[in-house]
């Protein structure tokens, strides 16, 4: 009996040692902090009309998982899946479509679509996948020149842009709820005033323009009876605000699933500050290498 107990203790110690030496690259949690398997998360994502995948732009694990989610949602929805992304602005949709359909060469597409500096490492795999799968890839973000106009002169400054320019943004006027926690946090960062539009308020309005525009182009895909996987910085969808808030203003019954990406020193449990940020939280080690 004593020998059996010693043997059992030995194997327990061996297991603990093996676990301590393990180096997981990520862990998934539910909003409440319960660890969850990828397959279980995927089951929930398949039920959604829209999946908002919030990333840290330089995180390689998030980009890899976005590609895996794209592939698996395509298996579930087939040609009725559209992928949208903050990383492309709405006025480059033509050249994006031309590239995806094989009408223009890849180098022309990359020169003319104003891709982010980390495009080749982080977003090209998803674009390539949509090209091979023959599904739409939607440039959902407002062109940055219009966001800059708002940052300098508030949403009212958009009254002066041309009808052609307005095709690349959400319909005006855009309602901004300055009491949303995310916008309030931004306002606190940049300063606010009770005397008219300050620089901080204009910056929040520029953020809202981006959120509303991304929601607008997502809704266009939903009108085609497509499901949508959307890739965006986590701040655009954390805490069920940003893009999700604007989607719900138009379609309150829309089923939206959200993922956010955070870093922690330990992957064993989700810290309190990271709970409730999204339906699923992708936790990556703080020591993870970055793409830039």
Helices and strands as residue ranges (DSSP letters): H 2-21, E 26-30, H 38-46, E 50-55, H 60-77, G 78-80, E 81-89, G 90-92, H 93-100, H 106-112, I 119-123, H 124-133, E 137-141, H 144-153, G 155-160, H 163-166, H 181-190, H 199-223, E 227-233, G 234-236, G 238-240, H 243-250, E 256-264, G 272-274, E 280-285
